[in-house]
Amino acid sequence: MSQATTPDFEFEVDFVTGQPYPLWARARAECPVFGTDAASMGFGDRPTFQVTRWDDVESVLRDGQTFSSTINAEHIGQYMGELILAMDGREHRSYRNLVAHAFRASALECWDEALVRPTIGRLLDQIAPRGRADLVADITSRYPVQVICGLVGVPLEDSAQFHQWAEQINTGPLHPDVGMAASRAMRDYLAPIVEDRRANPRDDVISDLVHAEIDGERLTDEKIYGFLRLLLPAGAETTFRVMGNALTALLIHPDVMARGLADRALLAQVIEETLRWESSVTQVSRVATSDAEIAGCPIPKGAALSVITASANHDEARYEHAEDFDVDRPVQNHLAFGTGQHQCLGMHLARLELRVGLDMVLDRLPNLRLDPDEPGPVIAGLAFRGPTSLPVVFDPT
């Protein structure tokens, strides 16, 4: 059994441009649970550890009693408000049951034809005649946030503002004043919509949240606003990045793109392998509720944990040639959406957006390929990963 150690290597990765996978690989091999600087992770002065191997990551996420998610209330919860990510036990179950109604299977089927396809279709209409585009600027940064705004009932013309607020809330721990201002602005904007849906329900998520009731219990206003502040950054930001990752994977593996063009059923494998290979969110936070041990490392009560799901998804003990993008690898669960009681509530919506989005991009942009006159795409970042640009050319239509 390994002991709690400090790694023999420096672990400093730029938040925006960094490439952490080589360091995570070394950590898995030499020091799979290691102490790190709490302040740099946004956890104040409490003991802080990173967990990097599959077995340990999965075990921590499934043990909500020992490793609580309540730390999110003092971390990202400052910017999002009362947050389902920061709840445990009965409170979490009740809240999740209430909001899960808005993401039921019948709603997803309706959203497919009524919202998701028209949204990506409008964006592709704008670039299809041009023969060249930046798929990040023109498609992925707009598509998921417009879908989320459609679900919530926010006018399409305000989606760019919501995209900006979502990014600022997500990175609130790095820029507190900006994050808090975005949080207040989003609440002020949503308040009249929430009140309108309370009096005049429509077929949208806010109406579902306002009127959802289980055993006579309804969501408080602050829980509604907390969920909406989570939904917009989580639903828009994460899907926008992972769709960029999936398109990058296809563009740098033209043989896989050719197979996907010939057999669209392959896109399901492309999506799952992308989620494993380059998840848009690399880690989640937990706090030890009692003295514990992970892989032989003592974890004191109150310690913060950065649970590196992206590292677990590259664990060589679980995946052969784990660093490679391989759509033919045997099917195995990944941790891109987490696991346990806090598994991502919006994962089915994310998969729907990815499946429809990739399918329609391949349909509408024939002979799609990287622009030879522009730099190649780079997937980068520490906590959030995706390409900042994706220049392509294709046959105009």
C-alpha positions as CSV (number, residue, x, y, z in Angstrom):
1,M,0.0,0.0,0.0
2,S,1.3,3.5,-0.8
3,Q,1.6,6.1,1.8
4,A,0.5,9.7,1.6
5,T,3.3,11.5,-0.2
6,T,4.2,14.6,-2.1
7,P,5.1,13.8,-5.7
8,D,8.7,14.1,-6.8
9,F,7.6,16.3,-9.7
10,E,6.1,19.7,-10.0
11,F,2.4,19.8,-10.7
12,E,1.8,23.2,-12.2
13,V,-0.5,23.4,-15.3
14,D,-1.9,26.6,-16.8
15,F,-5.7,26.7,-16.2
16,V,-6.5,27.7,-19.8
17,T,-3.7,26.4,-22.0
18,G,-2.3,23.5,-19.9
19,Q,-1.9,19.9,-20.9
20,P,-2.2,17.9,-17.6
21,Y,-2.5,14.3,-19.0
22,P,1.3,13.6,-18.9
23,L,1.4,14.7,-15.3
24,W,-1.7,12.7,-14.4
25,A,-0.1,9.6,-16.0
26,R,3.0,10.0,-13.9
27,A,0.9,10.5,-10.8
28,R,-1.1,7.3,-11.5
29,A,2.2,5.4,-11.8
30,E,4.1,7.0,-8.9
31,C,1.8,8.8,-6.5
32,P,-1.9,8.2,-7.3
33,V,-3.2,10.2,-4.3
34,F,-1.1,13.2,-3.6
35,G,-1.3,16.4,-1.6
36,T,-1.4,19.7,-3.4
37,D,-1.7,23.4,-2.8
38,A,-5.2,24.1,-1.5
39,A,-5.2,27.8,-2.5
40,S,-4.4,27.0,-6.1
41,M,-7.4,24.7,-6.2
42,G,-9.7,27.3,-4.6
43,F,-10.1,25.4,-1.3
44,G,-8.6,27.9,1.1
45,D,-6.1,26.5,3.6
46,R,-7.6,23.0,4.2
47,P,-5.6,19.9,3.3
48,T,-6.2,19.1,-0.3
49,F,-5.5,15.9,-2.3
50,Q,-5.8,14.8,-5.9
51,V,-7.2,11.3,-6.8
52,T,-6.1,10.0,-10.2
53,R,-6.7,6.2,-10.6
54,W,-9.9,4.7,-11.9
55,D,-10.6,2.4,-8.9
56,D,-10.0,5.2,-6.4
57,V,-12.0,7.8,-8.3
58,E,-15.0,5.5,-8.8
59,S,-14.9,4.4,-5.1
60,V,-14.8,8.0,-3.9
61,L,-17.7,9.1,-6.1
62,R,-19.8,6.2,-5.0
63,D,-19.2,6.8,-1.3
64,G,-21.2,10.0,-0.7
65,Q,-21.3,9.4,3.0
66,T,-17.5,9.5,3.5
67,F,-16.8,11.9,0.7
68,S,-19.4,14.6,0.6
69,S,-20.2,17.0,-2.2
70,T,-21.1,19.8,0.2
71,I,-17.8,21.4,-0.5
72,N,-19.3,22.7,-3.7
73,A,-21.5,25.1,-1.6
74,E,-18.4,27.1,-0.5
75,H,-16.6,26.8,-3.9
76,I,-18.7,27.2,-7.0
77,G,-21.9,27.5,-4.9
78,Q,-20.9,31.1,-4.1
79,Y,-21.7,31.9,-7.7
80,M,-24.5,29.5,-8.5
81,G,-26.5,29.7,-5.2
82,E,-28.3,26.8,-3.6
83,L,-26.9,24.0,-5.6
84,I,-27.9,20.3,-6.1
85,L,-24.2,19.6,-6.4
86,A,-23.7,20.6,-2.8
87,M,-26.5,18.5,-1.3
88,D,-26.4,15.0,0.1
89,G,-28.7,12.4,1.5
90,R,-32.5,13.0,1.7
91,E,-32.2,16.6,0.7
92,H,-30.4,15.7,-2.5
93,R,-32.8,12.9,-3.3
94,S,-35.9,15.1,-2.9
95,Y,-34.4,17.9,-5.0
96,R,-33.1,15.6,-7.7
97,N,-36.6,13.9,-8.0
98,L,-38.2,17.3,-8.4
99,V,-35.8,18.6,-11.1
100,A,-35.5,15.2,-12.9
101,H,-39.1,15.6,-14.1
102,A,-37.9,18.3,-16.5
103,F,-35.4,15.9,-18.1
104,R,-37.8,12.9,-18.5
105,A,-37.5,10.7,-21.7
106,S,-40.7,12.0,-23.3
107,A,-39.4,15.6,-23.0
108,L,-36.1,14.6,-24.7
109,E,-38.0,13.1,-27.6
110,C,-40.0,16.3,-28.0
111,W,-36.9,18.5,-27.8
112,D,-35.1,16.5,-30.5
113,E,-37.5,17.6,-33.4
114,A,-38.8,20.8,-31.9
115,L,-35.6,22.4,-30.6
116,V,-32.3,20.6,-31.1
117,R,-32.5,20.0,-34.9
118,P,-33.8,23.4,-35.8
119,T,-31.1,25.1,-33.6
120,I,-28.2,23.3,-35.3
121,G,-29.9,23.7,-38.7
122,R,-30.1,27.5,-38.4
123,L,-26.4,27.7,-37.5
124,L,-25.4,25.4,-40.4
125,D,-27.6,27.5,-42.8
126,Q,-25.4,30.5,-42.1
127,I,-22.1,28.8,-42.9
128,A,-22.9,26.1,-45.5
129,P,-22.7,28.5,-48.5
130,R,-19.3,29.9,-47.4
131,G,-17.1,26.8,-47.8
132,R,-15.1,27.6,-44.8
133,A,-15.8,28.3,-41.1
134,D,-14.4,28.2,-37.6
135,L,-16.6,25.4,-36.1
136,V,-16.0,26.7,-32.6
137,A,-17.0,30.4,-33.3
138,D,-19.7,29.5,-35.7
139,I,-21.3,26.3,-34.3
140,T,-20.2,24.8,-31.0
141,S,-20.0,28.0,-29.0
142,R,-23.6,28.8,-30.1
143,Y,-25.4,25.5,-30.5
144,P,-25.7,24.1,-26.9
145,V,-26.3,27.5,-25.3
146,Q,-29.1,28.2,-27.8
147,V,-30.6,24.8,-27.0
148,I,-30.5,25.5,-23.2
149,C,-32.0,28.9,-23.7
150,G,-34.8,27.3,-25.8
151,L,-35.5,24.8,-23.0
152,V,-35.6,27.5,-20.4
153,G,-37.6,29.9,-22.5
154,V,-35.0,32.6,-22.9
155,P,-35.2,34.5,-26.2
156,L,-32.7,33.4,-28.8
157,E,-31.4,36.9,-29.2
158,D,-30.2,36.8,-25.6
159,S,-28.2,33.5,-25.9
160,A,-24.9,35.2,-26.5
161,Q,-25.3,37.1,-23.2
162,F,-26.1,33.9,-21.4
163,H,-23.0,32.3,-22.9
164,Q,-20.9,35.1,-21.5
165,W,-22.6,34.8,-18.0
166,A,-22.2,31.1,-18.1
167,E,-18.4,31.3,-18.7
168,Q,-18.0,34.0,-16.0
169,I,-19.9,31.9,-13.4
170,N,-18.0,28.8,-14.3
171,T,-14.7,30.6,-13.7
172,G,-15.9,32.5,-10.7
173,P,-13.3,31.0,-8.4
174,L,-10.6,32.5,-10.6
175,H,-12.2,35.9,-11.0
176,P,-14.6,36.4,-8.0
177,D,-15.9,39.9,-8.7
178,V,-16.7,39.0,-12.3
179,G,-18.3,35.7,-11.3
180,M,-20.5,37.3,-8.7
181,A,-21.6,40.1,-11.1
182,A,-22.6,37.5,-13.7
183,S,-24.5,35.5,-11.1
184,R,-26.5,38.5,-10.0
185,A,-27.1,39.6,-13.6
186,M,-28.4,36.1,-14.5
187,R,-30.8,36.0,-11.5
188,D,-32.1,39.5,-12.3
189,Y,-32.7,38.5,-15.9
190,L,-34.5,35.3,-15.0
191,A,-36.7,36.7,-12.2
192,P,-39.5,38.0,-14.4
193,I,-39.5,34.9,-16.5
194,V,-39.8,32.7,-13.3
195,E,-42.7,34.9,-12.1
196,D,-44.4,34.7,-15.5
197,R,-44.2,30.9,-15.6
198,R,-45.6,30.7,-12.1
199,A,-48.7,32.5,-13.3
200,N,-48.7,31.3,-16.9
201,P,-47.0,27.9,-17.3
202,R,-45.6,27.0,-20.7
203,D,-43.9,23.9,-22.2
204,D,-40.4,24.8,-20.9
205,V,-38.0,23.8,-18.1
206,I,-38.7,26.9,-15.9
207,S,-42.4,26.0,-15.9
208,D,-41.6,22.4,-14.9
209,L,-39.3,23.6,-12.1
210,V,-41.8,26.1,-10.7
211,H,-44.7,23.7,-10.7
212,A,-42.9,20.4,-9.9
213,E,-44.3,18.8,-6.8
214,I,-43.5,15.6,-4.9
215,D,-45.4,14.7,-1.7
216,G,-46.6,18.2,-1.5
217,E,-43.1,19.7,-1.7
218,R,-42.0,22.3,-4.3
219,L,-38.7,24.0,-5.0
220,T,-37.9,27.2,-3.2
221,D,-37.1,30.2,-5.4
222,E,-33.4,30.1,-4.4
223,K,-33.3,26.4,-5.4
224,I,-34.9,27.3,-8.7
225,Y,-32.4,30.0,-9.4
226,G,-29.5,27.8,-8.2
227,F,-30.6,25.1,-10.6
228,L,-30.9,27.5,-13.5
229,R,-27.4,29.0,-12.7
230,L,-26.1,25.5,-12.8
231,L,-28.0,24.4,-15.9
232,L,-26.9,27.2,-18.2
233,P,-23.1,26.9,-17.4
234,A,-23.2,23.1,-17.1
235,G,-25.5,22.4,-20.0
236,A,-24.1,24.9,-22.4
237,E,-20.4,25.2,-21.5
238,T,-19.6,21.5,-21.1
239,T,-21.4,20.4,-24.2
240,F,-19.9,23.1,-26.3
241,R,-16.4,22.0,-25.4
242,V,-17.0,18.3,-25.8
243,M,-18.6,18.8,-29.2
244,G,-15.5,20.7,-30.2
245,N,-13.5,17.7,-28.9
246,A,-15.6,15.3,-30.9
247,L,-15.2,17.3,-34.1
248,T,-11.5,17.6,-33.5
249,A,-11.3,13.8,-33.2
250,L,-13.1,13.3,-36.5
251,L,-11.0,15.9,-38.3
252,I,-7.6,14.5,-37.2
253,H,-8.8,11.0,-37.9
254,P,-10.2,11.2,-41.4
255,D,-10.5,7.5,-41.6
256,V,-13.0,7.5,-38.7
257,M,-14.9,10.4,-40.3
258,A,-15.2,8.4,-43.5
259,R,-16.6,5.5,-41.6
260,G,-19.0,7.8,-39.8
261,L,-20.2,9.2,-43.1
262,A,-20.9,5.8,-44.4
263,D,-22.5,4.4,-41.2
264,R,-24.0,7.0,-38.9
265,A,-24.5,4.3,-36.2
266,L,-20.7,4.8,-35.6
267,L,-21.4,8.2,-34.2
268,A,-22.6,6.7,-30.9
269,Q,-19.1,5.1,-30.5
270,V,-17.4,8.4,-31.6
271,I,-19.4,10.2,-28.8
272,E,-18.6,7.8,-26.1
273,E,-14.9,7.5,-27.0
274,T,-14.7,11.3,-27.1
275,L,-16.2,11.5,-23.6
276,R,-13.6,9.1,-22.4
277,W,-10.7,10.5,-24.4
278,E,-11.3,14.2,-24.0
279,S,-14.0,15.0,-21.5
280,S,-14.8,18.7,-21.3
281,V,-14.8,18.7,-17.5
282,T,-11.8,16.9,-15.9
283,Q,-12.6,16.8,-12.2
284,V,-15.1,17.1,-9.4
285,S,-14.8,18.2,-5.8
286,R,-15.5,16.3,-2.6
287,V,-14.7,16.7,1.2
288,A,-13.9,14.0,3.7
289,T,-16.6,13.8,6.4
290,S,-14.4,11.7,8.6
291,D,-10.8,10.4,8.7
292,A,-10.4,8.0,5.7
293,E,-7.9,6.3,3.5
294,I,-7.6,6.1,-0.3
295,A,-5.1,3.7,-1.8
296,G,-3.2,3.7,1.4
297,C,-3.1,7.4,1.8
298,P,-4.5,8.9,5.0
299,I,-7.1,11.5,4.3
300,P,-8.0,13.7,7.4
301,K,-11.5,14.8,8.2
302,G,-12.3,18.1,6.4
303,A,-9.7,17.5,3.6
304,A,-10.7,18.6,0.1
305,L,-10.4,16.2,-2.8
306,S,-10.0,17.0,-6.5
307,V,-11.4,13.8,-8.0
308,I,-9.8,13.6,-11.4
309,T,-12.3,11.8,-13.6
310,A,-10.4,12.6,-16.8
311,S,-7.3,10.9,-15.3
312,A,-9.4,7.9,-14.4
313,N,-10.7,7.7,-18.0
314,H,-7.0,7.4,-19.1
315,D,-6.1,4.8,-16.5
316,E,-3.9,2.1,-18.2
317,A,-5.2,-0.5,-15.8
318,R,-8.6,-0.1,-17.3
319,Y,-8.0,0.9,-20.9
320,E,-5.4,-0.4,-23.3
321,H,-3.5,2.4,-25.2
322,A,-5.6,4.8,-23.1
323,E,-4.1,8.0,-24.6
324,D,-5.3,7.0,-28.1
325,F,-8.7,7.9,-29.6
326,D,-10.1,4.5,-30.7
327,V,-13.7,4.1,-31.6
328,D,-13.2,0.3,-31.8
329,R,-12.1,-0.3,-28.2
330,P,-14.4,-2.6,-26.2
331,V,-17.3,-0.9,-24.6
332,Q,-16.7,0.1,-21.0
333,N,-18.2,2.7,-18.8
334,H,-16.4,6.0,-18.5
335,L,-16.6,8.7,-15.8
336,A,-17.2,11.8,-18.0
337,F,-20.6,12.2,-16.4
338,G,-19.4,11.0,-13.0
339,T,-21.1,8.1,-11.1
340,G,-23.0,7.6,-7.9
341,Q,-25.8,9.8,-6.6
342,H,-24.5,12.9,-8.3
343,Q,-24.2,11.4,-11.8
344,C,-24.9,14.2,-14.3
345,L,-28.7,14.8,-14.6
346,G,-28.3,16.2,-18.1
347,M,-26.2,13.4,-19.7
348,H,-29.0,12.2,-21.9
349,L,-29.6,15.7,-23.2
350,A,-25.8,16.1,-23.9
351,R,-25.7,12.8,-25.8
352,L,-28.8,13.9,-27.8
353,E,-27.2,17.2,-28.7
354,L,-23.9,15.5,-29.7
355,R,-25.6,12.9,-31.8
356,V,-27.8,15.3,-33.7
357,G,-25.1,17.9,-34.0
358,L,-22.4,15.6,-35.4
359,D,-24.9,14.0,-37.8
360,M,-26.1,17.3,-39.2
361,V,-22.6,18.7,-39.5
362,L,-21.6,15.7,-41.6
363,D,-24.7,16.0,-43.7
364,R,-24.6,19.7,-44.3
365,L,-20.8,20.3,-44.8
366,P,-19.6,17.9,-47.5
367,N,-16.0,17.1,-47.9
368,L,-15.3,18.6,-44.4
369,R,-11.6,18.8,-43.5
370,L,-9.2,21.0,-41.6
371,D,-8.3,24.3,-43.2
372,P,-4.7,23.8,-44.5
373,D,-4.0,27.5,-44.3
374,E,-4.7,27.7,-40.6
375,P,-3.0,26.2,-37.5
376,G,-4.4,22.8,-36.4
377,P,-6.8,22.6,-33.5
378,V,-5.5,22.2,-30.0
379,I,-7.5,20.8,-27.1
380,A,-6.2,22.5,-24.0
381,G,-7.1,23.4,-20.4
382,L,-6.8,22.0,-16.8
383,A,-10.4,21.9,-15.4
384,F,-12.3,22.5,-18.7
385,R,-10.9,21.3,-22.0
386,G,-11.7,22.0,-25.6
387,P,-10.3,23.7,-28.7
388,T,-10.6,27.5,-28.9
389,S,-10.8,27.4,-32.6
390,L,-11.5,24.8,-35.3
391,P,-10.9,26.2,-38.8
392,V,-12.3,24.0,-41.6
393,V,-13.1,24.0,-45.3
394,F,-15.8,22.1,-47.1
395,D,-17.7,22.2,-50.4
396,P,-20.2,25.1,-50.4
397,T,-23.9,24.2,-50.6
